[in-house]
Amino acid sequence: MYENPANAPSNKDLRPYKAPFEPGAGPFGTGGFPLYPNLANTLAKAANHPDPDNVIPHVMATCSAYAYAGFGQKGDPETVAMIMARMGLEENRCRVFEQRVGAMYISSGAYLIQSKDHDVVILCYRGTQPEDIISILTDADVAPERITVDLDGQKHYVHAGFYRNMRATRHLVMGALQRAAEGYSINREDPEEKKGDGFEALYITGHSLGGAMAALMGVTLICEPRYQDIAKKLKAIYTFGQPMLGNQQFARACENKKDTQGVRFLRDNLVRYIYNRDVVPRLPPRPVDEYAPFGREFQFDKELDAIGAAFSLAGDVADEVVAVPGDLVEGVGEAFNLTKNPLENLANLAGNIVSLPVNVLGHTLKWANSPLGRMGGWKEQKGKARSEQVQNLSGFAIVAPLASLAGRLDLTRTVPFKYSFKDHSPNHYVSALAPAGVWSEYGGQR
């Protein structure tokens, strides 16, 4: 178990030989540091999420991306502290909490960033590390595990791997949050200098597995009575490429849960971002269980011309065709399920048989009624427009890897596959969420 602290550099240190900040054309300056002057105040005072200028989603996406920093499965708080200083939290304090138990599929990493004046705290969970087999096995551990907090008085179950990894570092995180709530530095090595009455705003964020852990930590804070002093400071949860956590009953219970102020926080202030054809937010696939999302969802679509839109339709139809054998097997299996009513079994089988033409027709009508091509950008998805699970294992095991390979070849790079692992990369989220006129976290033009 690791608890590594770091103190971020000043803006002057980040720009040797140059002025720390050069105001000029554009809404935020000309590329000097910080990218967002007065970021701590922006985070502390934000009343709406996402904020109108899209500053907070960009900051959270950047933090989530650099949470992957480190070597040999050990975190790198110096890099995260430096990046957040570039974004606008000059001289912040940063700690990383880690626990790793291979046999238990635990590879948990959580960064805590505290602003210089102690007014703002960001809790950022690290996602799946591509080079770490234990981290990958965490994602695959889809067996349901009962969540211990009270949600509408019912028993609910969530993805075991995600839940176990969140809980592995929770006591360390809560200990540091308790120090921050009392006005002290999150770094125990710092002098015991109290600033104010504790932080005003807490944000939780993460990409991929990190997003799943962030959402589960949010559920825990909202539902655990002993954490209410911390929960009332929680401003928002931002996740990027986050997989689903539990079944439809769990998702519904989360959206109906009211916090101590009567707000349905997990419905209104948990904001999920999905970049283009990213397959991970549609996981686990339906054969595992009928999972469902909760919170607000924003989908980024690339702009498509008429030919691209036609390819997109063809891809959706092809996915439905590939799904037929699996749907029929599932339907036959249900027909022999002795725990259910025979008439219900037959109805389910008939539904799977007719699903192909119905779904193909639905895709065709959707495309025919839309403008020629497709406009790009972020759009909020509501109701039935929100992301659905990958309906069959072919989409996960065949289509998504094929799309990732095609994206690396010049001839097929622009073909819009239905799912893609390539679109899951955190750099896509950072770039797509950057407001117009904002330079990169390294000071270069985008």
C-alpha positions in Angstrom: 0.0 0.0 0.0 1.4 3.4 -1.0 0.7 7.0 0.1 2.9 9.2 -1.9 2.6 13.0 -1.5 3.7 15.8 -3.8 3.6 19.6 -3.9 3.0 21.3 -7.2 5.2 24.0 -8.7 4.3 27.6 -9.1 3.3 29.2 -12.4 6.7 30.9 -12.4 8.4 27.5 -12.2 6.3 26.2 -15.1 7.4 29.0 -17.4 11.1 29.7 -17.0 12.3 32.8 -18.9 8.6 33.8 -19.5 5.9 35.6 -17.7 3.6 33.3 -15.7 0.5 34.4 -17.6 0.0 36.6 -20.7 -3.5 37.9 -21.0 -4.6 38.5 -24.6 -6.9 37.4 -27.3 -9.3 34.6 -26.6 -11.5 33.9 -23.6 -8.7 32.5 -21.4 -5.5 34.1 -22.6 -2.8 33.2 -25.1 -1.4 30.0 -23.9 0.5 30.9 -20.8 0.0 29.2 -17.4 -2.4 28.8 -15.8 -4.8 27.8 -18.6 -7.7 28.9 -16.4 -6.9 31.8 -14.0 -8.8 31.6 -10.8 -9.7 28.0 -11.4 -10.1 27.3 -7.7 -12.8 30.0 -7.5 -14.5 28.6 -10.6 -14.6 25.1 -9.1 -15.8 26.4 -5.7 -18.6 28.6 -6.9 -19.9 26.6 -9.9 -23.7 26.4 -9.6 -24.4 24.3 -12.7 -22.8 21.2 -14.1 -21.4 21.1 -16.7 -20.6 24.8 -16.4 -21.5 27.0 -19.4 -17.9 27.6 -20.5 -17.1 23.9 -20.3 -14.0 24.6 -18.2 -14.8 22.0 -15.5 -15.3 19.0 -17.8 -12.0 19.9 -19.5 -10.1 20.1 -16.2 -11.6 16.8 -15.0 -10.9 15.0 -18.2 -7.3 16.2 -18.1 -6.9 15.1 -14.5 -8.3 11.7 -15.3 -6.0 11.3 -18.3 -2.9 12.0 -16.3 -3.9 9.8 -13.4 -2.4 7.0 -15.6 1.1 8.5 -14.9 3.5 6.2 -13.1 6.0 3.4 -13.5 5.7 -0.3 -12.5 2.1 0.0 -11.4 3.1 2.8 -9.0 1.4 6.2 -9.2 3.2 9.5 -10.0 1.7 12.3 -7.9 4.4 14.8 -9.1 3.1 14.6 -12.6 -0.5 14.9 -11.6 0.3 17.9 -9.3 2.3 19.5 -12.2 -0.5 19.1 -14.7 -3.1 20.5 -12.3 -0.9 23.5 -11.7 -0.8 24.1 -15.4 -4.6 23.9 -15.5 -4.9 26.5 -12.8 -4.4 25.0 -9.3 -1.0 26.5 -8.6 1.0 25.0 -5.8 -1.6 22.4 -5.1 -1.1 19.4 -2.8 -1.4 16.0 -4.3 -1.4 12.5 -2.8 -1.9 9.1 -4.4 -3.3 6.2 -2.5 -2.7 2.7 -3.9 -3.3 -0.9 -3.0 -2.4 -3.9 -5.0 -3.3 -7.6 -4.3 -3.0 -9.7 -7.4 -4.9 -12.7 -6.3 -7.9 -10.5 -5.4 -7.7 -8.6 -8.7 -7.1 -5.4 -6.8 -5.1 -2.7 -8.5 -6.6 0.5 -7.0 -5.2 4.0 -7.4 -6.8 7.2 -6.2 -5.3 10.7 -6.4 -6.4 13.5 -4.1 -5.6 17.1 -5.2 -6.1 20.0 -2.8 -6.0 23.7 -3.9 -3.4 26.0 -2.4 -6.0 27.8 -0.3 -7.6 24.5 0.7 -11.0 25.5 -0.8 -11.2 22.8 -3.4 -10.5 19.1 -3.4 -10.5 16.8 -6.4 -10.6 13.0 -6.0 -9.5 11.3 -9.2 -9.4 7.5 -9.7 -7.0 5.9 -12.1 -8.4 3.7 -14.9 -7.3 0.4 -16.3 -3.6 0.3 -16.9 -3.0 -1.4 -20.3 0.2 -3.0 -19.2 -1.2 -4.4 -16.0 -2.9 -7.8 -16.2 -4.4 -7.5 -12.7 -6.0 -4.2 -13.7 -7.5 -5.9 -16.8 -8.8 -8.8 -14.7 -10.5 -6.3 -12.5 -12.6 -5.2 -15.4 -13.4 -8.8 -16.3 -14.6 -9.7 -12.7 -18.3 -9.1 -13.6 -19.7 -11.3 -10.9 -22.4 -9.3 -9.0 -21.5 -8.2 -5.4 -24.0 -6.7 -3.0 -23.4 -3.0 -2.3 -23.5 -2.3 1.4 -25.1 1.1 1.5 -28.8 1.6 1.8 -30.6 2.3 -1.5 -34.4 2.5 -1.1 -34.2 -0.3 1.5 -33.6 -2.9 -1.1 -30.6 -5.2 -1.8 -28.7 -4.1 -4.9 -25.7 -5.7 -6.6 -22.9 -4.1 -8.7 -19.9 -5.1 -10.7 -17.6 -6.9 -8.2 -14.3 -5.8 -9.6 -15.1 -2.1 -9.7 -16.6 -2.2 -6.2 -13.7 -4.1 -4.7 -11.1 -1.7 -6.1 -13.0 1.4 -4.9 -13.2 0.0 -1.4 -9.6 -1.0 -1.3 -8.4 2.6 -0.9 -11.6 4.1 0.6 -10.3 4.3 4.2 -7.2 6.2 3.1 -9.2 8.6 0.9 -11.7 9.3 3.7 -8.9 9.9 6.2 -7.4 12.5 3.9 -10.8 14.0 3.2 -11.4 14.3 6.9 -8.1 16.3 7.3 -9.2 18.6 4.4 -12.6 19.1 5.9 -11.0 20.4 9.0 -8.9 22.9 7.1 -5.6 21.0 7.1 -3.3 19.9 4.3 -4.0 16.5 2.9 -0.2 15.8 3.2 0.5 14.8 6.7 4.1 15.8 6.2 3.1 19.5 5.9 3.2 21.8 8.9 -0.1 21.7 10.9 -1.2 25.0 9.5 -5.0 25.3 9.3 -6.6 27.4 6.5 -10.2 28.3 6.9 -13.0 25.9 8.0 -12.3 23.2 5.4 -12.9 22.9 1.7 -16.0 24.4 0.0 -16.1 22.0 -3.0 -15.4 18.4 -3.7 -15.2 16.8 -7.2 -14.9 13.2 -8.0 -13.7 12.1 -11.5 -12.1 9.3 -13.5 -11.7 7.6 -16.9 -12.8 4.1 -17.7 -12.3 1.9 -14.6 -11.5 5.1 -12.8 -14.9 6.5 -13.8 -16.6 3.4 -12.4 -14.8 3.8 -9.1 -15.7 7.5 -9.1 -19.4 6.8 -9.6 -19.4 4.1 -6.9 -17.6 6.4 -4.4 -20.3 9.0 -5.2 -23.0 6.5 -4.4 -21.3 5.6 -1.2 -20.9 9.3 0.0 -24.6 10.1 -0.9 -26.0 7.0 0.8 -23.7 6.6 3.9 -25.1 8.6 6.9 -21.6 8.9 8.5 -20.2 10.6 5.4 -22.8 13.4 5.2 -20.4 16.1 6.3 -18.3 15.3 3.2 -21.2 14.5 0.9 -22.8 18.0 1.4 -19.6 19.5 -0.1 -19.8 17.3 -3.2 -20.4 19.5 -6.2 -20.3 17.0 -9.1 -19.0 13.7 -10.4 -17.5 13.7 -13.9 -16.7 10.4 -15.6 -15.2 9.7 -19.1 -15.7 6.4 -20.9 -17.2 4.9 -17.8 -18.6 1.4 -18.0 -22.0 0.6 -16.4 -22.1 -0.5 -12.8 -25.2 -2.5 -12.1 -28.6 -3.6 -13.4 -31.7 -1.5 -14.2 -33.0 -1.7 -10.6 -29.7 -0.4 -9.2 -29.6 2.4 -11.8 -33.2 3.4 -11.0 -32.6 3.4 -7.3 -29.5 5.7 -7.8 -31.5 8.2 -9.8 -34.3 8.2 -7.3 -32.1 8.6 -4.2 -32.3 12.0 -2.6 -29.4 13.5 -0.6 -29.8 15.4 2.7 -30.9 18.5 0.8 -33.6 16.7 -1.2 -31.6 16.7 -4.4 -31.4 13.7 -6.7 -27.7 14.1 -6.9 -26.8 10.9 -8.7 -29.4 11.8 -11.4 -28.6 15.4 -11.9 -24.9 15.9 -10.9 -23.2 12.8 -12.1 -22.1 13.6 -15.6 -21.0 10.9 -18.0 -19.1 11.7 -21.2 -18.9 9.2 -24.1 -16.6 9.9 -27.1 -18.0 8.8 -30.5 -18.0 4.9 -30.8 -16.2 4.2 -27.5 -17.3 0.7 -26.6 -16.4 0.7 -22.9 -19.5 2.8 -21.8 -21.6 0.1 -23.4 -20.1 -2.7 -21.3 -20.5 -5.2 -19.8 -22.3 -6.8 -22.8 -25.9 -7.9 -22.4 -25.2 -11.7 -22.0 -23.5 -10.8 -18.6 -26.7 -9.1 -17.2 -29.0 -6.3 -18.2 -26.9 -3.3 -17.0 -28.2 0.3 -17.3 -26.6 3.8 -17.0 -27.6 6.5 -14.6 -26.8 10.2 -14.4 -26.6 12.7 -17.2 -25.0 11.5 -20.4 -23.2 13.5 -23.1 -22.3 11.9 -26.4 -19.7 13.2 -28.8 -20.4 12.4 -32.5 -17.9 13.0 -35.3 -19.3 14.9 -38.2 -20.2 12.5 -41.1 -21.0 13.2 -44.7 -23.7 11.2 -46.6 -21.3 8.4 -47.4 -20.1 8.1 -43.8 -23.7 8.1 -42.6 -24.5 5.3 -45.0 -21.5 3.3 -43.7 -22.7 3.9 -40.2 -26.2 2.5 -41.0 -24.6 -0.5 -42.7 -22.5 -1.1 -39.6 -25.5 -1.0 -37.3 -27.5 -3.4 -39.6 -24.5 -5.8 -39.8 -24.2 -5.8 -36.0 -27.9 -6.8 -35.8 -27.3 -9.6 -38.3 -24.3 -11.0 -36.4 -26.3 -10.9 -33.2 -29.0 -13.2 -34.5 -27.4 -16.6 -33.6 -26.7 -15.4 -30.1 -30.2 -14.0 -29.6 -31.7 -17.3 -30.9 -29.6 -19.3 -28.5 -30.5 -17.0 -25.7 -34.2 -17.4 -26.6 -34.1 -21.2 -26.8 -32.3 -21.2 -23.4 -35.1 -19.1 -21.9 -37.7 -21.4 -23.4 -36.3 -24.2 -21.3 -36.1 -22.1 -18.1 -38.3 -24.0 -15.7 -38.4 -21.2 -13.2 -40.5 -19.0 -15.5 -44.0 -19.3 -16.9 -44.0 -21.4 -20.2 -46.1 -18.7 -22.0 -43.6 -16.1 -21.0 -40.8 -18.3 -22.3 -42.5 -18.7 -25.7 -43.1 -14.9 -25.9 -39.4 -14.2 -25.2 -38.3 -16.7 -27.9 -40.7 -15.2 -30.4 -39.4 -11.7 -29.6 -35.8 -12.8 -30.3 -36.8 -14.3 -33.6 -38.5 -11.1 -34.9 -36.0 -8.7 -33.4 -33.8 -8.7 -36.5 -36.2 -7.1 -39.0 -37.6 -4.8 -36.4 -34.2 -3.5 -35.4 -33.0 -3.2 -39.0 -36.1 -1.2 -39.9 -35.6 1.0 -36.9 -32.0 1.8 -37.9 -33.2 2.5 -41.5 -36.0 4.9 -40.4 -33.7 6.7 -38.0 -31.2 7.3 -40.8 -33.8 8.2 -43.4 -35.4 10.8 -41.2 -32.1 12.5 -40.3 -30.4 15.2 -42.4 -28.0 13.9 -45.0 -24.9 13.1 -43.0 -24.5 14.0 -39.3 -23.4 17.1 -37.4 -20.6 16.6 -34.9 -20.1 17.8 -31.3 -21.4 17.1 -27.8 -25.1 16.5 -27.3 -26.9 15.4 -24.1 -28.7 12.1 -24.5 -32.0 11.6 -22.6 -34.4 8.7 -22.1 -34.1 6.0 -24.7 -31.4 7.9 -26.6 -28.9 7.1 -23.8 -26.3 4.5 -24.4 -27.3 0.9 -24.4 -25.3 -2.2 -23.6 -23.5 -4.1 -26.4 -26.2 -6.5 -27.3 -24.0 -9.4 -28.2 -20.5 -10.6 -27.7 -19.6 -10.1 -31.3 -19.8 -6.3 -30.8 -17.3 -6.6 -28.0 -15.0 -9.3 -29.3 -15.1 -8.7 -33.0 -16.4 -5.3 -34.1 -14.6 -3.1 -31.5 -11.1 -4.6 -32.0 -11.6 -4.5 -35.8 -12.5 -0.8 -35.6 -9.4 -0.1 -33.6 -7.2 -1.8 -36.2 -9.0 0.0 -39.1 -8.4 3.3 -37.4 -4.7 2.8 -37.9 -4.9 2.2 -41.6 -5.2 5.0 -44.1 -7.7 3.2 -46.3 -10.2 2.4 -43.5 -9.5 5.2 -41.0 -12.7 7.1 -41.6 -15.1 4.0 -41.7 -17.5 4.6 -38.8 -17.7 1.2 -37.0 -20.5 0.8 -34.4 -18.0 0.2 -31.6 -14.3 1.0 -31.1 -11.6 0.6 -28.5 -9.6 3.3 -30.2 -12.2 5.9 -29.2 -11.7 5.0 -25.6 -8.3 6.7 -25.3 -8.3 9.4 -22.7 -6.7 11.9 -25.1 -9.8 11.9 -27.2 -11.9 13.1 -24.2 -9.3 15.8 -23.3 -9.2 17.2 -26.9 -12.9 17.0 -27.6 -13.8 18.8 -24.3 -11.3 21.7 -24.5 -13.2 25.0 -25.0 -12.4 27.0 -28.1 -9.4 29.2 -27.7 -7.8 27.1 -24.9 -4.3 25.8 -25.5 -3.1 22.4 -24.4 -1.9 21.5 -20.9 1.7 22.0 -22.2 1.1 25.4 -23.6 0.9 24.5 -27.3 -1.8 25.2 -29.8 -4.3 22.4 -30.4 
